[in-house]
Amino acid sequence: MNKTQNITLSLPKDLLKKIKHIAINKHTSVSGLLTKTLEEIVKKEDLYEKARLHHIDILENNNIDLGTEGKTIWNREDLHGR
């Protein structure tokens, strides 16, 4: 079992009240609800990083040069013709 560490978290009272109701409806505690939510965020970040590294590996192993030297040379307005 993973060791846990307590933290102090400051939340607005009205937000905490809503979170407590959500936790009750999900038959868990506020701590359990936050743990699950944070685990999901970390999992998504880990999957994104794994996919990013996989695609970089594909580009490098197949000598694919996108011609950008790893830098973004455009901005959102350029892409959308604004």
Residue pairs with C-beta under 8 A, 6 or more apart in sequence:
9 34
11 19
16 30
19 30
19 33
20 30
22 33
23 29
23 30
23 32
23 33
26 33
28 36
58 64
59 66
76 82
